[in-house]
Amino acid sequence: MSTDTTTKATAKTGVGRDSSDARRGPDRNDAATAEFRELAAKHDELVQQMGDDISPFPDAGVDGFLSHFIMTFQFLRGPQSGQAVSFEMPTAIQTVARSGPFIYHGPAENHTVTVPLPSGCTLSDEISERDFRTRPEEYFEEGQETVWMQILNLDARMDHHELGPIRIILGETLKREHPDIFRPSLGVAQSLGRHGFPARLFFNPYALVETRFGSFRAIHGTLSYGRITHFPPMGTPVSIQESVPMEALDDVQQAMRAGGDAPSIGPIARIIALSHPIDVPLQVPGDEAFRLVEARIAGQPSV
């Protein structure tokens, strides 16, 4: 056999290799095993530190909870133009319906989901892609597990020493009292990982603010919550991302009768700061929480 042939055979079979090569195999395996064990230990420690922060999304349901508003109005027209008023409203019961989790595949998929509705609720039980007035890109990432939501009802009230009585309504209450301008208040929760919690959350509330100066439509744009780890997201920081115009109800109605949506007249005021923290969940089923809000509304007059 020629020298070249012998060399090739040795390369293929490993015959003639230094015995130290064979010894390095187990050493490398032991090192890889040790690295894996260290990585697994760090992972377990991280999971323990996160506690319940890592968990699957729950099935579809209705959440009832106490929440309250903190906000600042700035007047843009009239004798108070340029002035700002800040206040914090008392807690009020709010209910939200949420879909079951699904993987979002983008606008082309034209997703439509259903949400459970309490008895007596007349809102739509379907949420589709086209229903969202605002679509922040980070909440519509393809391939992520997602939950779509609808605010069912809220009736927040207070008596302010300067502004007098203030009332904020949306959802079922707004539809019942002002069906001509009603739009749903929708939200999206989307996993920060591939599935479940932790997640990011935003709502696009479509509300009416009633005062002794008049009633004003307030579309909140992106009401963005911090990192959430459960529904409802108690104690999570939340804030608007831009100022909210307060459009006079009469101007909005006139614009809608003309086939539009935005009044040609500028807003009378704007909300330049707003937080709507969720304080504590109600320990009753969602249906019962919805009826509690409806009963409170029925027993109190509009502003």
Backbone bond lengths (Angstrom), bond angles and torsions (degrees), N, CA, C in turn:
res aa  C-N    CA-C-N  psi(-1)  N-CA   C-N-CA  omega(-1)  CA-C   N-CA-C  phi
1 M - - - 1.464 - - 1.518 108.39 -
2 S 1.298 116.32 138.09 1.455 120.20 -178.27 1.518 110.70 -73.70
3 T 1.311 114.15 162.18 1.461 119.04 179.32 1.506 111.35 -62.44
4 D 1.363 118.65 -40.68 1.474 122.19 179.64 1.508 110.55 -61.32
5 T 1.371 116.03 -42.45 1.472 119.57 -178.75 1.514 110.93 -65.13
6 T 1.315 115.60 -40.97 1.471 119.87 179.27 1.520 110.96 -62.77
7 T 1.326 115.82 -39.94 1.476 119.99 179.67 1.521 111.59 -63.54
8 K 1.338 116.22 -42.74 1.470 119.66 179.46 1.521 111.19 -64.78
9 A 1.340 115.56 -41.66 1.457 118.52 -179.89 1.514 111.59 -63.63
10 T 1.309 115.05 -39.49 1.465 119.32 178.69 1.516 111.13 -64.16
11 A 1.359 116.34 -39.51 1.464 120.07 -179.83 1.517 111.09 -64.21
12 K 1.346 116.08 -36.86 1.471 118.91 -177.56 1.522 112.15 -75.57
13 T 1.336 115.91 -42.10 1.465 119.51 -172.65 1.507 113.80 -90.06
14 G 1.339 115.95 -20.38 1.458 119.03 -176.72 1.501 112.79 84.09
15 V 1.351 116.80 -1.44 1.462 119.68 178.07 1.518 109.12 -63.85
16 G 1.287 116.19 134.24 1.453 120.10 179.02 1.509 113.04 94.71
17 R 1.396 118.18 -3.73 1.466 118.78 178.04 1.518 110.64 -70.58
18 D 1.307 114.94 153.77 1.454 120.36 177.04 1.525 109.00 -63.61
19 S 1.283 118.62 138.11 1.465 122.38 -178.52 1.521 112.56 -63.95
20 S 1.345 117.39 -18.42 1.469 119.95 178.84 1.519 111.41 -65.73
21 D 1.377 118.04 -27.65 1.464 121.01 176.68 1.514 110.33 -60.55
22 A 1.322 115.77 -42.63 1.465 119.79 -178.79 1.523 110.84 -66.00
23 R 1.351 114.70 -35.94 1.463 117.78 -178.98 1.522 111.87 -69.07
24 R 1.369 116.41 -29.34 1.464 118.50 -177.80 1.525 112.25 -71.15
25 G 1.318 119.57 -22.78 1.467 122.09 -179.88 1.519 112.37 -58.28
26 P 1.328 119.61 -56.98 1.475 121.04 177.73 1.516 112.69 -58.66
27 D 1.361 116.28 -36.41 1.460 119.17 179.98 1.526 110.59 -62.60
28 R 1.334 115.43 -43.17 1.470 118.62 179.36 1.525 111.05 -65.34
29 N 1.313 116.78 -39.68 1.468 120.35 177.99 1.521 111.33 -62.54
30 D 1.335 115.67 -42.27 1.462 119.31 179.28 1.524 110.88 -63.62
31 A 1.341 116.62 -39.34 1.462 120.26 -179.93 1.526 110.56 -66.38
32 A 1.345 116.14 -41.56 1.465 119.66 179.34 1.525 110.89 -64.84
33 T 1.332 115.97 -39.46 1.469 120.05 178.49 1.526 110.82 -63.50
34 A 1.320 115.85 -42.27 1.465 119.90 179.53 1.523 110.98 -64.49
35 E 1.350 117.47 -40.99 1.459 121.01 178.54 1.522 111.16 -64.58
36 F 1.329 115.44 -39.62 1.466 119.67 178.65 1.527 110.80 -63.79
37 R 1.341 115.67 -44.59 1.469 118.91 180.00 1.521 110.98 -62.09
38 E 1.338 116.67 -40.25 1.465 120.66 178.74 1.526 110.82 -64.42
39 L 1.347 115.68 -42.65 1.459 119.92 178.54 1.517 111.08 -64.27
40 A 1.321 117.56 -42.63 1.469 121.60 178.89 1.524 110.81 -62.92
41 A 1.342 116.78 -39.08 1.466 120.12 179.14 1.526 111.01 -65.31
42 K 1.348 116.28 -40.92 1.463 119.70 178.25 1.524 110.36 -65.35
43 H 1.335 116.35 -38.76 1.472 120.03 178.16 1.520 110.51 -62.95
44 D 1.337 116.73 -45.73 1.466 120.43 179.71 1.524 110.98 -61.48
45 E 1.332 116.05 -40.18 1.469 119.93 178.75 1.521 110.79 -63.97
46 L 1.338 117.04 -41.77 1.460 121.00 179.38 1.525 110.92 -63.17
47 V 1.327 116.87 -43.07 1.459 120.59 178.72 1.520 110.75 -62.25
48 Q 1.356 116.76 -40.71 1.469 120.28 178.25 1.522 111.13 -64.43
49 Q 1.343 116.52 -39.05 1.463 119.96 179.05 1.516 111.51 -67.81
50 M 1.332 117.51 -35.18 1.461 121.69 179.74 1.525 111.53 -73.32
51 G 1.326 117.24 -23.59 1.456 120.07 179.98 1.511 111.65 61.83
52 D 1.339 115.60 -127.00 1.463 120.72 -178.67 1.523 112.71 -85.61
53 D 1.334 117.84 7.70 1.461 119.91 -177.92 1.523 111.69 -64.79
54 I 1.319 117.52 -29.55 1.463 121.87 178.31 1.520 108.21 -99.80
55 S 1.322 116.03 111.94 1.467 120.67 -177.94 1.523 109.20 -162.24
56 P 1.330 118.04 159.83 1.462 120.22 179.63 1.524 111.90 -74.14
57 F 1.323 116.31 155.21 1.460 120.33 170.96 1.533 108.94 -64.43
58 P 1.335 118.10 143.62 1.471 119.82 175.73 1.516 111.35 -77.04
59 D 1.315 115.62 170.25 1.464 121.02 174.64 1.529 109.37 -67.53
60 A 1.331 116.31 171.91 1.462 121.81 177.98 1.527 110.46 -55.46
61 G 1.348 116.41 147.74 1.452 119.29 -178.97 1.514 111.90 -173.65
62 V 1.332 115.61 -179.11 1.465 123.48 177.07 1.520 107.99 -122.39
63 D 1.324 116.46 127.35 1.462 121.98 179.79 1.521 109.99 -107.02
64 G 1.323 116.43 136.58 1.454 122.48 173.10 1.516 109.37 -118.37
65 F 1.334 117.50 138.36 1.456 120.07 -175.51 1.526 109.93 -160.35
66 L 1.324 115.11 167.18 1.456 121.86 172.07 1.521 108.96 -94.82
67 S 1.321 116.35 137.57 1.462 121.95 177.07 1.525 108.26 -144.64
68 H 1.323 116.17 167.29 1.465 118.72 177.57 1.524 109.62 -150.96
69 F 1.337 115.61 161.45 1.456 122.82 -179.08 1.526 110.99 -103.55
70 I 1.329 115.92 140.07 1.461 123.91 166.93 1.524 105.48 -124.60
71 M 1.333 117.88 122.16 1.464 117.88 -174.65 1.523 112.96 -153.05
72 T 1.315 113.49 165.50 1.456 122.03 174.88 1.520 109.15 -130.37
73 F 1.346 116.56 122.55 1.462 123.03 173.02 1.531 108.79 -91.74
74 Q 1.308 116.76 141.14 1.464 121.71 168.96 1.519 108.16 -124.16
75 F 1.324 117.05 124.17 1.457 121.43 -179.37 1.532 109.59 -80.22
76 L 1.329 115.43 137.32 1.465 121.40 -177.70 1.522 112.92 -109.58
77 R 1.346 115.89 -18.33 1.468 119.98 -179.62 1.517 109.65 -139.63
78 G 1.332 116.79 164.76 1.454 121.46 177.03 1.508 113.02 85.72
79 P 1.328 116.78 -173.40 1.473 121.11 -174.62 1.522 113.71 -64.54
80 Q 1.340 118.00 -21.87 1.465 121.12 -179.27 1.531 112.35 -97.74
81 S 1.325 117.09 12.47 1.466 121.07 -176.50 1.525 111.73 -52.05
82 G 1.333 115.59 130.41 1.460 121.65 179.83 1.509 114.12 91.52
83 Q 1.333 117.93 -17.66 1.455 120.51 -179.54 1.527 110.35 -81.17
84 A 1.326 116.25 152.53 1.457 122.56 179.20 1.520 109.69 -126.27
85 V 1.320 116.21 143.37 1.460 122.63 179.20 1.521 108.20 -130.04
86 S 1.317 116.86 127.99 1.468 122.19 179.23 1.520 110.05 -111.76
87 F 1.317 116.35 146.36 1.466 120.20 179.27 1.520 110.14 -161.60
88 E 1.322 114.95 162.68 1.461 123.10 176.36 1.519 107.80 -125.34
89 M 1.330 116.64 125.57 1.456 121.28 -176.47 1.523 110.74 -88.30
90 P 1.337 117.40 155.30 1.471 120.35 175.18 1.532 110.58 -65.24
91 T 1.318 115.52 163.57 1.461 120.17 178.46 1.527 110.39 -66.66
92 A 1.324 114.68 150.66 1.466 121.70 178.10 1.522 108.56 -142.27
93 I 1.323 116.34 152.46 1.465 120.71 178.15 1.523 109.19 -78.17
94 Q 1.329 115.49 136.03 1.461 121.80 177.93 1.524 108.45 -134.33
95 T 1.323 117.03 147.92 1.458 121.06 176.42 1.521 110.17 -127.19
96 V 1.329 115.01 143.89 1.465 122.73 -178.86 1.524 108.75 -135.86
97 A 1.341 116.34 132.95 1.463 121.87 174.23 1.522 108.29 -99.71
98 R 1.323 116.74 139.95 1.466 120.24 179.18 1.528 110.42 -131.65
99 S 1.330 113.97 147.27 1.459 120.82 179.27 1.524 110.52 -76.56
100 G 1.316 115.49 170.04 1.452 119.60 166.96 1.513 109.47 -71.64
101 P 1.329 118.70 157.75 1.463 120.83 -179.39 1.524 111.88 -69.07
102 F 1.327 115.79 146.62 1.455 121.81 176.85 1.524 108.72 -149.33
103 I 1.318 116.62 160.54 1.454 121.47 177.55 1.523 108.24 -88.04
104 Y 1.331 115.64 122.88 1.459 120.32 -178.56 1.528 109.54 -81.82
105 H 1.349 116.22 128.37 1.463 121.79 -175.95 1.522 113.23 -114.74
106 G 1.332 117.65 15.07 1.449 120.06 175.25 1.518 113.85 97.63
107 P 1.333 117.67 166.66 1.468 122.76 -176.28 1.526 113.61 -58.50
108 A 1.329 117.09 -33.77 1.467 119.76 -177.45 1.523 111.83 -62.68
109 E 1.339 116.89 -24.26 1.462 120.67 179.71 1.531 111.37 -73.60
110 N 1.357 115.69 -22.26 1.466 121.46 -179.98 1.530 111.39 51.66
111 H 1.315 115.11 56.58 1.465 120.71 -178.12 1.532 111.38 -59.03
112 T 1.313 116.17 142.51 1.461 123.65 168.71 1.523 107.22 -136.24
113 V 1.338 116.14 126.35 1.459 120.73 -179.37 1.525 108.90 -122.96
114 T 1.313 115.83 161.38 1.456 120.94 176.46 1.521 109.38 -112.31
115 V 1.329 114.83 149.74 1.465 121.50 176.21 1.520 108.41 -124.48
116 P 1.325 117.85 145.47 1.463 120.06 177.82 1.526 110.42 -71.44
117 L 1.318 116.75 141.20 1.465 121.48 178.96 1.523 110.19 -119.87
118 P 1.337 117.61 139.39 1.463 120.23 176.41 1.530 110.91 -67.60
119 S 1.294 116.05 159.06 1.456 121.21 175.59 1.529 110.19 -59.67
120 G 1.320 116.84 131.32 1.456 121.50 -179.95 1.508 114.38 94.06
121 C 1.330 117.95 -9.50 1.470 121.06 178.83 1.525 109.18 -81.54
122 T 1.328 117.02 131.57 1.466 121.34 -176.68 1.528 112.85 -105.09
123 L 1.333 117.78 6.21 1.459 120.36 178.66 1.529 110.08 -71.70
124 S 1.317 116.17 162.65 1.460 120.46 177.94 1.528 109.91 -69.50
125 D 1.331 116.04 141.36 1.460 119.81 177.21 1.527 111.56 -93.51
126 E 1.330 117.48 9.97 1.458 121.86 177.82 1.530 111.08 -117.81
127 I 1.304 115.91 140.54 1.469 122.90 172.44 1.518 107.13 -124.94
128 S 1.315 116.19 125.68 1.467 120.10 -179.86 1.522 110.12 -120.19
129 E 1.299 115.57 167.78 1.460 122.43 -178.50 1.528 112.16 -53.61
130 R 1.330 116.66 -41.82 1.472 120.68 -174.76 1.525 112.89 -74.53
131 D 1.330 118.58 -10.35 1.465 120.90 -177.98 1.533 113.10 -75.85
132 F 1.327 117.89 -16.83 1.458 120.35 -175.37 1.525 110.44 -81.81
133 R 1.316 115.70 119.60 1.468 121.41 177.47 1.526 110.67 -75.18
134 T 1.314 116.31 -30.70 1.452 122.87 -178.95 1.521 108.75 -124.59
135 R 1.354 117.06 136.58 1.459 120.81 -175.54 1.545 110.14 -135.00
136 P 1.331 118.88 73.71 1.463 119.72 175.95 1.537 110.25 -59.99
137 E 1.307 117.16 129.27 1.466 121.68 -172.68 1.526 112.76 -56.35
138 E 1.331 117.00 -37.76 1.466 118.90 -174.52 1.523 113.03 -69.35
139 Y 1.341 118.15 -12.02 1.461 121.32 177.71 1.533 112.38 -101.77
140 F 1.325 116.24 1.92 1.464 121.16 -179.72 1.528 109.48 -130.27
141 E 1.334 116.08 48.33 1.455 121.23 179.56 1.528 109.73 -85.66
142 E 1.312 115.89 130.67 1.462 120.95 -177.72 1.530 110.52 -68.58
143 G 1.339 115.10 144.13 1.455 121.60 177.70 1.512 114.99 86.80
144 Q 1.339 117.44 -2.32 1.463 120.87 -178.14 1.532 110.39 -98.61
145 E 1.334 115.46 145.44 1.464 119.21 175.28 1.525 108.79 -71.01
146 T 1.316 116.11 137.71 1.464 122.08 -166.78 1.519 110.13 -139.54
147 V 1.330 115.35 150.13 1.467 122.78 172.56 1.528 107.73 -130.76
148 W 1.329 117.72 128.94 1.460 122.23 175.44 1.526 109.26 -101.70
149 M 1.344 115.90 146.57 1.464 121.24 -172.47 1.525 111.58 -135.86
150 Q 1.329 114.84 160.20 1.461 122.33 173.69 1.524 109.27 -138.70
151 I 1.348 117.00 129.06 1.460 120.52 173.76 1.525 108.22 -72.93
152 L 1.339 116.64 126.63 1.463 120.57 -174.96 1.525 112.35 -88.08
153 N 1.305 117.40 -49.62 1.464 118.39 177.36 1.524 111.67 -162.38
154 L 1.314 113.73 158.89 1.463 122.98 -179.39 1.525 107.24 -164.22
155 D 1.317 116.02 141.28 1.465 120.97 175.40 1.522 106.83 -142.02
156 A 1.331 115.53 88.88 1.467 121.30 -177.27 1.525 109.45 -98.07
157 R 1.335 117.07 133.16 1.470 121.35 -174.87 1.528 111.06 -138.29
158 M 1.349 114.82 154.63 1.452 120.66 169.74 1.523 108.90 -164.71
159 D 1.326 116.12 162.47 1.463 123.09 170.45 1.519 107.60 -111.27
160 H 1.339 116.59 114.48 1.455 121.79 -178.11 1.527 109.52 -96.69
161 H 1.316 117.06 141.89 1.456 120.17 -174.38 1.527 112.76 -68.28
162 E 1.336 117.99 -20.53 1.459 120.85 177.06 1.529 112.14 -105.84
163 L 1.324 116.92 -43.79 1.464 121.59 -173.51 1.522 113.13 -88.94
164 G 1.331 117.05 -14.09 1.459 119.25 -176.54 1.520 110.71 80.40
165 P 1.340 117.68 -155.49 1.468 120.30 -178.23 1.532 111.95 -67.59
166 I 1.326 115.98 138.73 1.467 123.12 177.56 1.526 107.56 -129.97
167 R 1.308 115.79 137.93 1.473 121.41 177.60 1.523 108.80 -138.91
168 I 1.343 116.85 136.72 1.459 122.16 177.49 1.524 108.34 -121.93
169 I 1.335 116.46 125.45 1.457 121.00 -179.22 1.526 109.73 -129.59
170 L 1.317 115.59 153.39 1.459 122.63 172.77 1.531 108.35 -161.97
171 G 1.326 116.65 179.09 1.455 120.40 178.09 1.519 112.62 64.52
172 E 1.328 116.53 -136.37 1.463 122.67 -176.28 1.521 112.30 -55.98
173 T 1.328 116.64 -41.26 1.468 120.72 -178.26 1.522 111.17 -64.08
174 L 1.321 116.97 -44.36 1.459 120.95 179.18 1.528 110.95 -65.06
175 K 1.318 117.02 -41.15 1.472 120.31 179.48 1.521 111.30 -62.94
176 R 1.330 117.38 -40.27 1.451 121.77 -178.14 1.530 111.78 -69.89
177 E 1.343 116.64 -41.44 1.459 119.65 -174.28 1.527 113.45 -89.39
178 H 1.341 117.16 -26.83 1.470 120.63 -179.03 1.535 109.74 -141.01
179 P 1.328 117.44 65.69 1.471 119.89 -176.94 1.526 113.08 -62.02
180 D 1.338 117.52 -23.10 1.471 120.15 -177.38 1.519 112.96 -70.57
181 I 1.322 118.05 -22.69 1.467 119.35 -179.28 1.528 112.08 -115.52
182 F 1.318 117.80 1.22 1.469 120.64 -173.58 1.521 112.52 -62.09
183 R 1.325 115.30 138.74 1.459 124.48 166.94 1.532 106.89 -140.49
184 P 1.342 118.37 149.71 1.471 119.36 -179.93 1.521 112.33 -70.60
185 S 1.319 115.61 153.67 1.464 123.08 175.06 1.525 107.67 -105.05
186 L 1.325 116.15 108.53 1.460 121.23 -170.40 1.528 111.76 -112.40
187 G 1.319 115.41 161.11 1.452 121.39 178.29 1.516 111.74 -148.11
188 V 1.326 115.12 165.23 1.466 122.07 -179.27 1.525 109.06 -138.26
189 A 1.330 115.74 131.76 1.456 122.06 167.44 1.525 107.20 -114.49
190 Q 1.330 116.85 132.40 1.465 120.48 -179.71 1.525 109.55 -136.44
191 S 1.324 114.72 136.99 1.459 121.21 -176.59 1.523 111.66 -58.62
192 L 1.325 115.65 140.93 1.453 119.92 172.06 1.529 110.59 -76.87
193 G 1.335 115.76 -30.03 1.456 121.18 170.89 1.516 109.05 -95.23
194 R 1.312 116.50 -143.38 1.468 119.64 178.04 1.519 111.52 -88.25
195 H 1.342 116.43 -32.31 1.459 120.14 -174.00 1.528 110.21 -141.29
196 G 1.341 116.11 145.59 1.450 122.32 167.45 1.514 115.70 63.73
197 F 1.350 114.07 -162.18 1.460 122.03 179.32 1.527 110.62 -81.65
198 P 1.356 115.30 152.65 1.468 130.16 0.42 1.525 111.83 -72.45
199 A 1.352 114.51 159.38 1.458 120.56 -175.10 1.519 109.82 -144.61
200 R 1.331 115.82 168.92 1.467 122.26 170.78 1.527 107.54 -106.68
201 L 1.338 116.63 154.48 1.465 120.94 -174.32 1.522 110.19 -144.80
202 F 1.339 115.76 138.64 1.457 119.50 169.34 1.518 109.48 -141.95
203 F 1.336 115.39 154.68 1.465 122.61 172.21 1.523 108.92 -124.92
204 N 1.322 114.91 154.03 1.461 121.83 173.34 1.530 107.22 -120.86
205 P 1.350 117.37 75.86 1.463 120.24 -176.86 1.530 111.79 -66.41
206 Y 1.329 115.06 137.52 1.470 122.91 176.65 1.527 105.35 -116.16
207 A 1.328 115.97 99.45 1.468 120.84 -167.24 1.520 111.76 -121.58
208 L 1.322 114.44 163.64 1.463 122.42 171.26 1.522 107.57 -120.71
209 V 1.338 115.95 128.06 1.468 122.36 178.25 1.524 107.58 -106.07
210 E 1.330 116.27 117.53 1.459 121.54 -179.10 1.527 109.39 -102.06
211 T 1.344 116.13 130.55 1.460 122.23 176.37 1.524 108.52 -138.23
212 R 1.327 117.07 174.35 1.464 119.95 177.44 1.531 111.00 -71.76
213 F 1.354 116.58 -14.51 1.467 120.74 177.24 1.531 111.86 -85.45
214 G 1.322 116.44 -9.88 1.455 121.03 -177.20 1.517 110.72 137.16
215 S 1.338 115.79 179.19 1.462 122.09 179.00 1.522 108.85 -109.90
216 F 1.338 115.20 142.70 1.460 120.16 -172.95 1.530 110.86 -135.31
217 R 1.323 115.34 132.99 1.461 119.49 172.92 1.528 108.80 -77.15
218 A 1.331 115.65 136.81 1.468 121.17 179.13 1.525 108.18 -134.45
219 I 1.336 116.09 104.92 1.461 121.57 176.43 1.523 107.09 -96.59
220 H 1.317 116.64 115.28 1.465 121.40 -165.42 1.524 114.74 -77.94
221 G 1.318 119.32 -2.06 1.463 118.95 -176.94 1.516 109.99 63.69
222 T 1.324 116.87 -124.41 1.465 121.23 179.73 1.525 109.49 -102.55
223 L 1.333 115.66 106.58 1.460 121.82 172.24 1.522 105.85 -94.02
224 S 1.319 115.97 100.28 1.460 121.61 -166.39 1.522 111.58 -100.43
225 Y 1.324 115.14 129.12 1.464 121.87 175.32 1.526 109.43 -94.94
226 G 1.319 115.68 157.24 1.457 120.01 173.74 1.515 110.28 -74.32
227 R 1.282 116.45 -165.19 1.466 122.42 179.13 1.525 109.46 -62.81
228 I 1.331 117.64 125.05 1.453 121.18 -177.53 1.526 110.17 -111.01
229 T 1.329 115.15 152.57 1.466 120.32 -177.39 1.524 112.56 -129.50
230 H 1.337 117.82 4.83 1.461 120.86 178.66 1.526 108.80 -168.72
231 F 1.337 115.66 166.48 1.472 123.39 171.81 1.517 108.31 -113.44
232 P 1.347 119.00 132.27 1.459 126.53 -11.90 1.528 110.54 -72.39
233 P 1.342 117.78 155.98 1.470 120.94 -172.94 1.526 112.73 -83.95
234 M 1.340 116.88 75.56 1.462 120.71 -177.89 1.527 111.62 -62.56
235 G 1.340 114.95 136.87 1.447 120.83 172.66 1.515 115.79 74.08
236 T 1.331 118.26 4.82 1.460 120.49 -178.74 1.526 110.06 -81.17
237 P 1.332 119.04 133.10 1.473 120.46 177.43 1.526 111.10 -58.13
238 V 1.328 117.04 141.84 1.467 121.87 -178.82 1.514 109.41 -148.42
239 S 1.332 116.80 140.32 1.457 120.51 -178.45 1.517 109.99 -159.79
240 I 1.341 116.02 153.18 1.454 120.40 170.39 1.523 109.27 -69.03
241 Q 1.343 116.82 155.50 1.452 122.02 -178.93 1.531 112.63 -101.42
242 E 1.321 116.62 -10.20 1.466 122.33 176.87 1.519 108.00 -156.98
243 S 1.333 117.53 164.46 1.458 120.27 -179.07 1.526 110.43 -64.99
244 V 1.334 115.46 152.53 1.462 122.23 -175.72 1.531 109.09 -112.33
245 P 1.332 119.35 115.15 1.468 120.18 178.26 1.519 111.19 -68.54
246 M 1.328 116.49 139.60 1.464 122.28 176.23 1.529 107.45 -105.62
247 E 1.324 115.55 102.47 1.462 122.63 -173.93 1.526 109.84 -96.49
248 A 1.321 116.68 130.66 1.457 121.45 -178.05 1.524 110.33 -58.45
249 L 1.331 116.58 135.29 1.461 121.80 -177.42 1.524 111.55 -56.29
250 D 1.333 118.38 -43.40 1.462 121.06 -179.65 1.530 111.14 -60.19
251 D 1.338 116.89 -40.03 1.463 120.49 179.77 1.529 111.11 -67.14
252 V 1.333 116.61 -39.57 1.466 121.03 178.88 1.526 110.23 -64.64
253 Q 1.327 116.34 -45.09 1.468 120.13 -179.99 1.522 111.48 -62.71
254 Q 1.316 116.32 -40.63 1.469 120.00 178.45 1.532 110.60 -63.68
255 A 1.323 117.04 -42.39 1.458 120.80 179.23 1.522 111.33 -63.40
256 M 1.336 116.94 -40.26 1.466 120.33 -179.27 1.527 111.53 -69.93
257 R 1.322 116.94 -35.22 1.475 119.11 177.05 1.525 110.74 -65.20
258 A 1.328 115.49 -28.12 1.465 120.07 179.36 1.528 111.84 -86.40
259 G 1.325 116.97 4.08 1.453 120.93 177.23 1.511 114.94 91.56
260 G 1.336 117.62 7.42 1.459 121.23 179.25 1.514 111.35 -107.60
261 D 1.312 115.12 -161.99 1.465 120.04 179.60 1.526 111.26 -138.23
262 A 1.328 116.79 -38.02 1.464 120.82 -178.06 1.526 110.27 -98.22
263 P 1.336 118.08 128.10 1.465 120.66 178.15 1.526 111.53 -62.85
264 S 1.334 115.62 148.37 1.468 119.60 176.95 1.518 111.13 -75.60
265 I 1.341 115.86 -22.49 1.465 121.24 177.87 1.526 109.00 -84.63
266 G 1.307 116.73 137.04 1.465 120.58 -179.25 1.517 112.06 -65.87
267 P 1.328 117.72 161.25 1.461 121.05 -179.61 1.518 112.39 -64.96
268 I 1.329 115.47 149.65 1.456 121.45 178.05 1.530 111.13 -75.72
269 A 1.314 115.51 -32.84 1.465 121.35 -179.15 1.524 108.12 -149.56
270 R 1.322 115.80 176.00 1.455 119.96 174.72 1.521 108.81 -146.28
271 I 1.311 114.99 154.99 1.454 121.44 175.41 1.523 107.07 -94.65
272 I 1.325 117.36 116.55 1.462 120.10 -175.64 1.534 112.40 -103.01
273 A 1.311 116.52 -7.70 1.469 120.67 172.37 1.517 107.56 -150.72
274 L 1.320 116.33 134.61 1.470 119.56 179.07 1.512 109.23 -156.26
275 S 1.310 114.71 130.69 1.455 122.45 170.09 1.521 107.62 -129.92
276 H 1.314 116.24 145.51 1.466 120.89 -178.38 1.526 108.83 -135.85
277 P 1.336 116.89 66.88 1.466 119.62 -175.86 1.520 112.67 -68.02
278 I 1.324 115.08 146.81 1.461 122.47 174.43 1.522 107.17 -92.57
279 D 1.324 116.06 121.65 1.459 120.74 -169.19 1.526 113.66 -89.51
280 V 1.333 116.58 -49.05 1.464 119.23 -174.40 1.527 108.84 -161.82
281 P 1.325 118.47 141.41 1.469 120.05 177.94 1.523 111.10 -76.08
282 L 1.312 115.78 151.41 1.464 120.91 172.09 1.523 108.90 -84.36
283 Q 1.310 116.37 136.53 1.461 120.68 -179.83 1.527 110.50 -90.54
284 V 1.333 114.32 50.40 1.469 121.31 175.75 1.529 107.18 -138.97
285 P 1.317 118.58 158.00 1.466 120.40 177.60 1.525 111.62 -61.33
286 G 1.334 115.97 156.88 1.458 121.03 -178.54 1.509 113.50 -57.72
287 D 1.353 117.41 -39.06 1.466 121.02 178.93 1.524 110.83 -58.53
288 E 1.325 115.58 -43.17 1.463 119.90 -177.98 1.527 110.75 -69.06
289 A 1.329 117.19 -38.39 1.463 120.55 177.78 1.523 110.72 -62.54
290 F 1.328 116.86 -41.52 1.464 121.17 177.92 1.526 110.70 -60.19
291 R 1.326 117.33 -43.25 1.474 121.06 -179.95 1.527 111.25 -67.09
292 L 1.335 117.57 -32.09 1.464 120.15 177.38 1.531 110.94 -63.39
293 V 1.345 116.23 -42.45 1.458 119.25 177.37 1.524 110.30 -64.49
294 E 1.322 116.78 -45.76 1.460 120.42 -178.75 1.531 111.49 -61.13
295 A 1.325 117.45 -39.53 1.464 121.54 178.99 1.529 110.65 -65.70
296 R 1.325 116.72 -39.48 1.466 119.77 179.56 1.537 110.02 -66.25
297 I 1.324 117.11 -42.11 1.463 120.67 179.47 1.519 110.55 -62.80
298 A 1.317 116.62 -43.21 1.460 121.17 -177.70 1.534 111.56 -62.78
299 G 1.341 116.44 -27.57 1.454 119.88 -176.74 1.505 114.29 -91.47
300 Q 1.371 118.09 -0.41 1.449 119.55 -178.15 1.522 109.95 -132.85
301 P 1.325 116.92 141.41 1.458 120.17 -178.97 1.514 112.56 -76.74
302 S 1.322 116.56 164.21 1.466 121.02 173.08 1.523 109.20 -69.97
303 V 1.328 116.04 164.34 1.484 120.48 178.59 1.521 108.94 -71.03
